[in-house]
Amino acid sequence: MRVVDLMTTDVIRVSPDTRIKEAARLMFRHRVSGLPVVDADGRLSGIITEADFLRMEVARNEADEPQPVETVGEVMSSGVVTVAPDAEITEAAKMMVIQDVKRLPVVDADNKMLGIIARLDIVAVFTRPDEVIEDEIREDLLRRVLFVDPDDLDVNVLNGVVTFKGEIGTKNEARILGELSRRLDGVMRVDNQLTWRIED
């Protein structure tokens, strides 16, 4: 599964000229912890988050003569970590962990904002029903990739754990089926108990 399959496209966004108070109102009203900042051409300029507001409040209280801050562009974080729409979900998850961020703006090759993917979107992958995973294994992997009749094997999926029993043509087919199944979204583990007719 790719980022484009899970990202949110209806994203609340602001511009660098948006007033700070308006950005705060939008975040509070929509219960979001950050807003992407885009220019007039739709290109990503930065992001403003709760952390930026916290830093602004600390600076205001610690400075002898605090400088007035009025627009998003004055406090937003630039150099934002982004992800491409065709990136794999695992790649997006890895970036979130390494960079310790809750969301990634999704941009095209011209840095135009396409959407956003958040941690909760990735968590949703693990909620795929067992029957959907089993159908994908039977119809996509067995029938279309390995050209094996799904009825020739015992395929069972329970709580994301895939179990294979029966006899398949070759040892290599058994290995490939196990590896491809492991990569499916929502699969937690594969218990491959297959035997084979030919040791290749």
N, C-alpha and C positions, 0 to 999 in steps of 0.2 A: 504494500500500500504506500502511496506517495502523499506528500504534504497537500497537494491540490485536492485530494479526496476528503480531507478532514478539516481544512482551514475554513475560517469564517470570513466571508467576503463582505458582509454588511457591517463594516467596522466604523465606529465613531472615531473621527479624526479631527485634528485641529491644525491651524497654520502657525507659522512662527509669529505672526502678528496678533494671534488670539490673545485676549486679555487673560491674565493669570486667574482672576476670579471666575471667568467664564469656564476655563478649563477645569477648575476645582468643582464648579457646579455640575459640569458634565460627568466628571468622574464619580461624584457623590450620587447623582440622579440615576446613573446607569450601573452603579455598583461595580466599577472597574478600577483596577489599581494602576493603570497606565493608558496613555493615549499616544498613538503615532502622530508625528508632526510632518505634514506634507506641504510642499510649495504649490504655487499656482498651477504647475504642470503635472501635479500628482506624484512628483518624486519625493521619496522619503528624505526628510531633513534631519530627523532625530526622533526622540521619544521623551515624553514627560511622564514621570511616575510619582508615586507617593514619596519615594526616597528624595526626589528633587524638592518636593514641598518641605520635607523635614530639614534638608540642608539649608533651604532658604530661611526657614524659621530660626534655626540655630544661628546662622550668620547674622540675621537681623537683631537677635538678642545679645550677641556677643560684640557686635561692632559699636564703637563710640558714636559714630555718625553713619548709620546704615544707609546704603544707597537704595533709592527707590527702584523696585522691580515691577514692571507693569505687563510685560508680554512673555509669552511662552518661550520665544526665541532667546530670551535672556537667561533662562534657567534650564532649558531642556538638555538632555544628554545627547551628544552627537556621536558619530562612530558606532552606530548601533549594529549589533550582531543580527544578520538577516539570514534567510534561507530561501532557496529557489523552489518554485512550485513542483518541480519534478524530482526533488530530493526524496529519498526514502524516509519513512517515518522514524526508523531507527537512527538515521543521521540527525534528524531534528532533535530527537530525545537526547542523543549524545551531546549535542551542542548546548542544550538547556542545562544539562548536568555540569559540563565543563565550565560554562560561562556563568552558572548559577543565576539563570534568569527564568521568569515565569512564562514568558511569551516570546515568540519570534515573529517579526514582521516578514511577510512573504512578498518578495519583489521580483520583477523580471530583470532581463539583462540590462535595461536602461534605468534601473533603480526605481521603477514605477511601482507604487503600492498596489498589490493585488488582494491582500487579505492579511490575516494573522492566525497563527496557530499557538494554542496555549497548552499548558500541561494537562488540563482536563480533557482536551481533545484527544491527546495520546492515551490517557487512561481509558477512554471510551473503546479503544481497540480491544481491550481485554474483556469487554462485555459481549463480544460476538457470541451468539448462541451456538451450542454444540452441533445442532442439526445443520446450521449454515456451514460450519467448518467441515463436517462430514460430507456434505453435498459437494463442496469444493474439491475435496480429496477424491471423491468417486468420479465426478464428471470432468474435472480439469486435469488432475494429476494422473489418475489411472487411465481414464478413457482417451483423453486428448494428447497427453504427453508420453505415456508409456504404452499406449495402445493395448491395455489390459482390460478385460471385461470386469467391471467392479463387482459383479455377482460371484466372481471366482474367488474372492478373498473376503475375510471377515474384518470389516472396518468398524471400529467403535470409538466414539468420542464422548467422554464424560468429564465435565468440569475442565475442559481444555486439554485433557490428557488423551492422546490418540493411541489406540492399541490396534496393531495389525496381527492377524493370525491367518494361517493357510500357507499354500505353496505358490510361489511365483516362478517365472521362467528362469531367471538367472540371479546369481548373488549380486551382481552389479545393479540390477533393477531393484532389488530389495534395499540396497544402500541408497540409491538415488531417491526412491520413494520416501525413505526415512528423512533424508536431508531436506528435500523439498517441503515435506509436511512440517518439519521443524520451523521453517521460515514463514509459515502462514500466520497471519494476524490472529491473535487469540489462542494460539497453541502454546501450552505451557511445557509439555513434555511429550515425547514419542516413545512408546514401548513397542519396539519392533520385534515380534516373535515369528517372523516369516521364515520359512524354509524355501529352498530353491532346487530346481531340477538340474541345473547346470552350474558348475563352479567355473566362472570365467575370470 
